[in-house]
Amino acid sequence: MTSDIVTLSNRLVFLLGVNTGFVTEGAPDSRFLDFYRSRSSPKLHCAIVGNVVTPGGFGSNAVTPTLTTEPVWADLVTAIRAGGSLPGIQLATAWDGYTGSRKFVAAEPREFIPRARHLVEHMGSEDVAAVLNSFDLAANVATQHGFGHIQIHAAHGYLLNLLVDYRINRGATSVLDRLALLSERLRHNGVQTSIRISLKTGDPDFDSAGAADFQDTIAQLPFDFVDLSSGFYNIDKRLIYPARPEIVAARLQESVAVGLRYPRRSFILSGRAFNHDWAGIPSNMHPGVCRDLIANPRFLQEPDNGCRNHSKCHYYSRGGDHLTCARWAED
Ligand SMILES: Cc1cc2nc3c(=O)[nH]c(=O)nc-3n(C[C@H](O)[C@H](O)[C@H](O)COP(=O)(O)O)c2cc1C
């Protein structure tokens, strides 16, 4: 572990998006602020506040907050910055009628991609433009609150994920062009940017063709970081939160393959990131951590004391309405 810590000292550590459910009447509440306050530290480069819905957008469950001009968001920024980390925000939307699967592997995993193609085909160009406009607006509002890192959530089968992948959306190129403009504008304003994608969906037929080409189109966009996640929520959630050793190993290998193809682009690598030997991971890749920091807010100071795979944090799958953890007591 000691040599890992030494190697990691050259990398930037991210707290990845977590949909905590600590929301009252659609807005972050005191539990939400405490969650991020207690995990921010000089050892954490950036805390990316998870799954925040763009104005006019649709949440992936009933407890996802929508970004507004309310001062609570600036209070959250202040709390994270006071702890010593860069305040980041992950902007996302699902769609009207979206329901997340409670099961880890969907009952009919092969049905999602055809439904996704149908959904996208029936969106007119004005509908797509409205979605992109809401991301532009959200980015402006987030910047005004003081967020210093803005992440576009184009992973896990949410709406932007469907729109950026030419295997699902024939008009993906114009969406990518708009996102390139957004990231350039943010960079010009001194804001760090990232885009989160899924390396695979979990549908073996779909994943067997075009995945590397899709990853390459994303890696060519001018975002500061590409955050490499995996899995679609309504196909196979085991890829999103890998636990089994073979799934963790496959995610590492697939992530490193992308990092090696684009040595000048920076990437966030996740999936039990602190269990890996970082000496062998390309220097353009940075660790993203979620469950270890849920389980122990001081995990970066105590890297042997993290998540033990109790799976209690999967509150939505378990029918709950907010984050719980067998190791971390909320108060
Ligand atoms: C309770 C919980 C909530 C999550 N919420 C989000 C989210 O809102 N957005 C997102 O992109 N990923 C979300 N994830 C996935 C994590 O960001 C992360 O990619 C995943 O847990 C793998 O990293 P880890 O092995 O360090 O936990 C969530 C994970 C957990 C366990």
The ligand as a Tripos MOL2 file, in Angstrom:
@<TRIPOS>MOLECULE
LIG
   31    33     1     0     0
SMALL
NO_CHARGES

@<TRIPOS>ATOM
      1 C1        -24.8370    4.8960   -3.9590 C.3       1 LIG1
      2 C2        -24.1930    5.2410   -5.2720 C.ar      1 LIG1
      3 C3        -24.6840    6.3130   -6.0120 C.ar      1 LIG1
      4 C4        -24.1000    6.6270   -7.2410 C.ar      1 LIG1
      5 N1        -24.5790    7.7170   -7.9290 N.ar      1 LIG1
      6 C5        -23.9810    8.0670   -9.0920 C.ar      1 LIG1
      7 C6        -24.3620    9.2520   -9.7730 C.ar      1 LIG1
      8 O1        -25.2080   10.0080   -9.3150 O.2       1 LIG1
      9 N2        -23.7460    9.5380  -10.9340 N.ar      1 LIG1
     10 C7        -22.7740    8.7330  -11.4490 C.ar      1 LIG1
     11 O2        -22.2400    9.0380  -12.5300 O.2       1 LIG1
     12 N3        -22.3680    7.6240  -10.8270 N.ar      1 LIG1
     13 C8        -22.9330    7.2820   -9.6550 C.ar      1 LIG1
     14 N4        -22.4700    6.1820   -8.9880 N.ar      1 LIG1
     15 C9        -21.3160    5.4210   -9.5180 C.3       1 LIG1
     16 C10       -20.0260    5.9490   -8.9050 C.3       1 LIG1
     17 O3        -19.7860    7.3000   -9.3110 O.3       1 LIG1
     18 C11       -18.7860    5.1130   -9.2930 C.3       1 LIG1
     19 O4        -18.5480    5.2340  -10.6700 O.3       1 LIG1
     20 C12       -18.8930    3.6510   -8.9390 C.3       1 LIG1
     21 O5        -19.4070    3.4720   -7.6370 O.3       1 LIG1
     22 C13       -17.5310    2.9500   -9.0670 C.3       1 LIG1
     23 O6        -16.5670    3.5680   -8.2440 O.3       1 LIG1
     24 P1        -16.1280    2.9170   -6.8200 P.3       1 LIG1
     25 O7        -15.6430    1.5280   -7.1100 O.co2     1 LIG1
     26 O8        -15.0500    3.8200   -6.2930 O.co2     1 LIG1
     27 O9        -17.3490    2.8980   -5.9470 O.co2     1 LIG1
     28 C14       -23.0240    5.8730   -7.7450 C.ar      1 LIG1
     29 C15       -22.5120    4.8230   -6.9650 C.ar      1 LIG1
     30 C16       -23.0800    4.5080   -5.7480 C.ar      1 LIG1
     31 C17       -22.4930    3.3720   -4.9590 C.3       1 LIG1
@<TRIPOS>BOND
     1     1     2 1
     2     2     3 ar
     3     2    30 ar
     4     3     4 ar
     5     4     5 ar
     6     4    28 ar
     7     5     6 ar
     8     6     7 ar
     9     6    13 1
    10     7     8 2
    11     7     9 ar
    12     9    10 ar
    13    10    11 2
    14    10    12 ar
    15    12    13 ar
    16    13    14 ar
    17    14    15 1
    18    14    28 ar
    19    15    16 1
    20    16    17 1
    21    16    18 1
    22    18    19 1
    23    18    20 1
    24    20    21 1
    25    20    22 1
    26    22    23 1
    27    23    24 1
    28    24    25 2
    29    24    26 1
    30    24    27 1
    31    28    29 ar
    32    29    30 ar
    33    30    31 1
@<TRIPOS>SUBSTRUCTURE
     1 LIG1         1 GROUP 0 **** ****
